[in-house]
Amino acid sequence: MIIPENLQFQLPYEVGSFQVQPDGKISLTSLADLLQEIAWKHADSADFGRNLQESNQMWVLARLEINLLEFPKWGQQIQLFTGGRGADKLFAFREFLILDHNDEVLARAMSSWLLLNSESKRILKPESVLPSELFDPTKKPDWQPGKISISGDLIATETVQARFSDLDLNYHVNNTSYIRWVENLLFDQGVRPDSLAINYLSECVAGDRISIRLYRSESWFSVEGKVGDKLVFTAKV
């Protein structure tokens, strides 16, 4: 299959029973898991993935936007595509596309990433490790995930504790765990989002208690998560 839209990497996939909600449609959390997986596979294939650990470097997802046109269903064959979309200052951008077996668009997503020194947590220039043919630092996408501000009326709160099963390889809460918390809080209000934007602002570790607050405005819902007074993520659906 020809990779569309000047993307650079593809992954065929069949949606599993463990990835869907009771209606048989994939959850946003499971979809985000797939985006994370193809991002790592692409990075590893071009030597800017897990090999960076040898030089004390790590990628951190800073912002993500997902727009669903149609929810993939249990057993459905889908095609995932991803590719670099340039850099802007300290952000490197990665786009995602999901198609069905008829090449119809099911979902699109855009993400922005930071490259950090894993010991000092100092932010590094992404072009220092990215191949220019994949992430041209002279180009930047028109679609860039934006900064999320919280507004509206407070309608729900919840406190969750970060557990071992929430952690990633760096012993930080995995980015998809935040999405699961947001998705569950929305489902409690009878809301199933078909779009999501999230900003990851500070790391969480096992044992942290995250206070999550859901706000409703006329056109959207927004969510914030705090550990004490520290804002760790914001989201908008």
N, C-alpha and C positions, 0 to 999 in steps of 0.2 A: 504493500500500500504506500502511495506517495504521501509524505508528511505534508499537511496543509499549512498555509499561512506563514511560511518561512519559519515554522517551528523546527526543532532539532532532534527530538527523541520521542519514541512512542512505546506504549505498553498496552497490549490487548488484555482484557480482563472480563471475567464473568462475575456478576454481583452475587455474593453469597448470602445464605439464609441468616447468618450472624450479623449482617450489615444493615438489615432492614427493620423498619418499624412494623407494628401489627398490620398496617395496610399493605405491606409488601414493598414499600418504597424505601429507598436508601435514606439513611439519616444524614444530616449535614456533618455530623461527627465522622461517620464512616467515609463520606466523600472526602473530607479533609485528610483522613488517614491515607487515602489513595493518592492525593496530591503530594503529601509528604513523601510517600514511597517513590513515586516517579521522579520527584526532585532529587532524592538521594541517588537513585539509580543513574540518572543523567549525570550528576556531579561525579559519581564514582567512575563512570565510563570515560570521563575526560580529565581525571586526576585533580579535581578540586573538591572532593568529598571527604570521606573518612580519612584519607591519607594526610589531611591537614593536621590531624591530631599529633602527628610525629613532630611538627614544628610549633606545637602549642597554639594552634589556630582553630577557630570554630565558627560555624555559621549560626546566626540567631535570626529567627523569623521576627520581623518587626511589625509588619502589617499584612493583612490578607483581606481580599474581597472576593466573594463567591456569588455568582448570579446563576440561578437555575431556571432554565426554560421548561424543562420536564424532568421529573425525578426518575432516575434509573430504577428498575424493578428487579426483584429477586430472580436470578437465573438469566438476566439479560446480558447479552454480549455487548461490551462497550469498548471503545478505543480511547485511551488517554494520550494526550500529546503535551509536550512542554518545550520551552526554549527560553533562552536569555533575551531580555528586552532592553539591554543597555544599562547604564548607571547614571546616577545623578548625585553628585557630591559623595556622600558616604553610603548611599543606598545602591544595591544591585537589584534589578527587577527580573522576575521570572513570571511568564504567563503560562496558563493552562487552558486546554480545550478538551472537551469530552464529546464524542460523537457516538451515535448508535450504529447498527450494522448497515443502515441505509445512508450513512454519512450526514445524518441530520444532527444539528447541534443540540446537545442536552444541557450543557453547562459551560460557563467560562469563568475564569478566575485570574486574578493578578496578585502578585505578592512582592513585597520588598524585604530585603535581607541586609543584615549588617555582619561584617567580618570582624571578629574579636580575637584578641590574644586571650587564651583561656586562663592564663594565670593572672595577668594584670587587669583583665577586662577592658583594656584599651581598644578603642575602635580603630581598625586599620582600613586602608584604602582597598576596595574590592578588586581593583584592577591589578593589584600586586599578585594575585593568585588566579584570576580568571583569564581564560584564553580569549583574546580579543575577537576571534572569529565567532564566538558564542555570545560574549557580552561586550559589545563595542562601547568603550567609555565615552566616545564622542556622540553617542546617540542616547536618547531617553524617550520613554513611551509617553504618548498622549494620556493614556490611562495610568494614573498613579494612585495607589490607595492613599486616602487622605487622613488627616488627623480628625479624630472623632471627639465631639463635644457632647456632654450630657445635658438633656433638657426634658421638660415634660413633668407630669405628675407621678410621684412615687406610688406604685401599685402593688409591689411585692418585694419581700426581702427573704434571703436565705443565707445561712452560714454553712459552708462545707469545709471539711478538713482534708488537706492534701495527703493522700496515702501512697504507699509504695507502688501500687498499680498505676498511679498517675505520672510516674517519673519516666524520664528519657535516659539516654545513655550517659548524660552528664549529671544525673541525679537532680535535675530540675523538672518541674511540672511540664509535661509535654504540651505543645500548643493545642493539640486536639482535645485535651482534658478541659481546657477553658471553654471550648466550643460545646462540649457535652454539658457542662454546667449551665451555659446560656440556653441551650436547646431544651433541657429539662425544665428550667424555670419558665420558659415560654409555653411549653406544653401544659404546665399546670394552669396557665391562663387560657388554654384553648387555642393557642396560636402555633401554627406550623409555618416557620419562615421559609420563603423560597429565595431569599438573598441574605447575605450576612457580610458585615464589615467588622473587623476586629483589630485593635491596636494592642500589642504586647509591650508593656511599659516597664515592668520590673519582674525579676525572677521570683518564683515560689519554690519551696522545698518541702519535703515530707514533714508533716506536723504543723505546717502553717494553717491557720484558720482564716478562710477567705470570706469576708462579708460581701454578698452579692445583692445589688439593688437594681430593680427593674422599674423603668420610667416609661410612661406612655404619653406621646404627643399626638397631634392631629394626624400626622402622616407616617409616623414610625415609632418603634420602641427602641430605647437605648438602655444599656446595662453598664454598670461599673462594678469592679471588684477591688476590694481593699484588704490589706493585711494591716490591722491597726489603722494608722493614718496614712499608710503608704498605698498609693493607687497602683495596682498591678496590671489591670487591663480595662479597656473600654470596648464596647461593641454596639452595633446599630443594625437593626433589621427592619 
